[in-house]
Amino acid sequence: MIEAELSRSVQRWCKGATGVTGAAKLSGGASQETWRFDITHPDGPIGAILRRSPKGYGAAPTRAAGLAAEAQLMQLAFEAGLPSPRVMHVLVPEDDLGTGFIMQRVEGETIARKILRDDEYAAARPHLARQIGGILAGLHRLPKDKLPELRSRGASQEISEFERDYRSLNWPKPVFELALRWLRDHDPGPSAETTLVHGDFRNGNLIIGADGVRAVLDWELAHLGDPMEDLGWVCVNSWRFGEIDKPVGGFGTREELFAGYEAAGRKVDPARVEFWEVMGTLRWGIMCGGMMQRFREGPDHSMERAMIGRRASETEIDLLRLLAPRGS
């Protein structure tokens, strides 16, 4: 069914296109879906990806930027020369596909364990941490006057919001209490600079090839805030996938990340990065707790939710490692 709708759509906006083939769903829940397909064209097939909220699902979660904003941000990044897919079309009502956008497909790998272990990526791995620093610097330089409307969050707001989320779980965890106290005691205050923050820049949301990073994905948590937040989040232990001695996504060191960021003309504040790494670790732990709550109380007792939920205990260990050297 979706191939027919896609075919009608691409013939309207892609000159010379005659239809689509090979439509296959890559992921999707009740509110958002991702589809892979090829546009048939006289010059050869064009690989494409559809991200959409199907008809009847328009409201984005509170923290989500929304699909229209995602499309605009990805295209801005692409035009700035950052590794981002080219947005080919933003859905309109005539497409009869819901809300979302179609982007050109970028080939490569997103599965973190393959990137960290397979021989195909061995030559790229030593350079990824520095490359990521440069990409984040470019992302943080995107002009604010060209950005879509985005929510704005500072450190104090995030502490309050995550504490509220944690209390709502009714699942007391002394280590989370300790982390909240540490965050309140070490709140760095408003950032001297407010920039675009990707919000989920990490191993697993990057398309990697033998030549390095090819595309940054999943912009749904983009917002305005402290640019050091992105540098802290990419260092959270959960995104190292077992390579815990390499803080930046299991690829390399913080020093390499910072060097890439500063070589691209921006300044790192290590103390603020440290704060956001603690915040990010707690954030993921609370998110895992939310998954466990939905598994226990909701109608969908999926094994995936239970498996993610149990990872809250891993974040407790990570937080103790982060906080112990500080004498907390």
N, C-alpha and C positions, 0 to 999 in steps of 0.2 A: 504493500500500500504506500509506504513512504517513498519508494522509488518513483512512483507516478507523480507524487507531489513535488519531489525534488526535481524531476525532469521538467515539469512545467515551470518551476522556478528558474532553473539555470538557463532555460531557453529565453527567458525575459531579460536577463542581465549579463549573460556571458556570450559575447558575440561569436557566432559560429557553432555554439554548443547544440548538440542534438538530443541530449538526454543524460542519464546517469546509469552506472552499473555497479554491482558489488556492494550495495548498501548493507552495512552490518553494524549493529549496536556494540559499542565498546564498553559503555558503562551507563548507568542510569537508575535513578530512584523514581519516586513518585513525582518529583518536581523538576528534575533536570536530567537530560540525556545527552550522550555524545555518540555520534555516528560517523563512521568512516565510509567513503564512497569515492568513485571515480567519475569525473565529468567526461563524457565522450565528445571528442573534438577533432576536426579534420587534421589539426597539427599534432595529434596524439593525446592520450588520456591525461587529464589533470587531476592529481590527487587532492582530495578535499576532506575537511572535517566539519561536521555540523554540531554546534552546541546550542541546545534549545531547552526551553520550558514548553512542553506540549500545550496544546489548546486547553484552556481551563485552569492552567497554573501560571499565574502572573506575578504573585507577590514573592519577593525575595526574602530570605531570612534577615533578621534585624542587622546583622553585621555584614551582610553581603552587599557588594557594590551594585549588583545587577548586571545582567548580560549586556545591555546596551553600553554601560560604562566599561565593562571588560573589553568589548570590541574596540571602543575608542582608545583605551589605554594601550591595547596590543598594537593598534595601527600607529599610534604615536611612537611607540618603542621601535617598531619596524622602520618608520620614516627617519628616526634618529640613528639608525644603523645598529641598533641593539639586536641580539638574536631573538626574534619574535616572529611568529607566523604572520603572513600578510592576510589581512581581513579582506575577503573578496566581496562580501555582501552581508548587509544587516537585514534580517527578515522584516517584511512588511505584511500587512493583512492579506494582500493578494496572494502571497505564497501559501497560505493555508497550512502553515507549519508551526504555528505558535510564535513565541518570541525567542530571539537569539540571533546567531550569526553563522556564516560559513567562512572558513579560513582555508588557506592553502596548506596542504599536509606537509609536514616536515618529517622526514624519515630519521629514525634513530631509536635509542633505547631510553625508557623511563624507569625500568625496574632496577631499583638501587643495588640489589645484591649482584645482579649481572654486571652493572657498571663497575662495582668495586672488586669483582673477582675474575671476570672473563678476560682472556688474553687480548681480545679485540680492542679493549680500552686501556691496555697497559701503558701505551705510550702517552695517552692523554692524561691519565690520572695524576702524575706529578705536577701538572700545570693547572689543574682545575681550580684549586683554592685561589690562586692568584688571578686566574681568569674571572672567577666569580666576583672577586673584589672589584675588578674593572667594570663588570656588567652592572653591579649594584651602584657604582659611582655614576654611570651613565643614566641609570634609571632615576637616581635621586636628582639628576640635573634636568629632567624633563620640565619644561616651563609650566608653572602653575596656572598661567592664564589660558593654557590650552587643555587643561585637565577637565574631565566631567565633574559634576557635583559629587563630592565624596564626604563621608563622615570624617570628623576630626577627633582624634583621641590623644591625650597626653598620659604620662605615667600615672598621675594621681587618679585619673578617671579609670584607667585600666585596673589598678589595684582594687578600687571600689567595686567595679563591675565583676571582676573575677571572684572577689570575696562573696558577693551576693550569689553568684552562680554556685560557688562551693557550699554555702550555707543551705541553698535550696535542695542540695542532694541528700541532706540529713544522713551523711556518711562520714562521721568524725574521723579525721586523720591527723594525728599530732604533728607529723612532718609538714603537712600543708599549713597547719597553724603556725609552725615555726617559720615557714617560708613567707607567709603573709606578714608576720611581724618584721622579718628581715627587710622585706620590700618597703614597708612603711618607714622603717628606720633609715633606709638608704635611698628613699625617693629622691632622684636628682633634680626634681622640679621641671619647669617648662624648658624645652629644648630651645637653644639660641636660634635654631633654624627649623622651620617646618617645611617638609618636602613630601612628595609622593612616597608612600611606603607600600611595597608590594603586599606584605602581610602574611605570605605563605611561601617565601623564597627558600627552597630547601631541596636536598637530594630527594628525588621522587617526583618533583614538579619541574624537572629540567629534562629536555631531550638532549641526550649525549650521543656523539658519534666518535669515531676514531680520531677525529680532529678536534674534539672538545665540545663545548656547549653549543648546541645548534638552535635551541629555542627555550624561552621561559614560558611556562604554562600557569594555569590556575590563578588568575588575577582577581578572583571573586572577593577576597578579603582586603583589597586595596583600599587605602585611606590616606588621610593627611596626618603627619605626625613626626616623631623623632626618627631621622634616618638611621640612627644606631640600632633601632628596633630590628631592622632586617638583618644586620650583621650579628646580633645576638641570637635571632631565631635560627639562622642557618647553622649555628654552633651547638644547638640543643642535642644532647646525647642520643635522643630517640632517632635522629636523622643520620646517625653515623652507621647504623645497621651492623653493629658488632665491632667496627673498627674504632674503638673508643679512644685510642691514642692519637687519632687524627680528628681534631674537633670540628673541622669544616666539612661536614657531610661525609666523613670517612675518607676524604681526599687528602687533606693536608692540615697545616697549622694555622692558628690565628694570625701569626706573624706574616704568613704568605697572603692570607686574605687581606690584612691591613695594608701590606705593601702594594697589592694590586689596586686597592681602593685609592691609596694616596698617590700612586703613579699616575692615576687618571685625574688627578687634580683636586681631590677632596681630602678633608681632614678626618681622622679617626679619633674618637674619645673613648679610650679603652675602658674607663670606669663606667661609662654609660652602656657600652656593649655588655659588660659584665652584668649590670643590673638587668638588661633585657634578656640575657641568657637565663638568669634565674626566673624572671617573669615568664619567659617562654616555656621553661620546664614545668612550672606550676600550671600554666595555661593548658598544656597538653595533658597533664595529669587530671585536671578538672574536666576536660573534654572526654577523657577516658571514663571518668566517673559518670558523666552524663550518659555515655553509651551503656554502661552497666545498669543505670537506673531505668533506661528505656527497655533494656532486655528483661529486667525483672518485672516492670510494671506495665509495659505496653503490650499490645496484641501481637507484635512481631518478635518472637523469641528466636531471632536468628543467631546462628553460631558466630557470625562475623562480629555482631555487637558484643557478645560475651567475650570473644577473644581480644577485642580492642579494650573492653572494660577492664579486663584483668591487668592490662599494662599500666594501670594507675599505680600498682605496686612498684613497677620499674622506675617511675618518675620519683617515687619517694626515695629510692636509693640514689638516684641522680641528684636530687636536691640535697641530701645529706653530704654527698661528695662536694657539691658546690659550696655549701655553707660551713662545713666543718673547719676548713682552713682559716675562716674569718673569725673563729672563736665564738660562733653563735651557739 
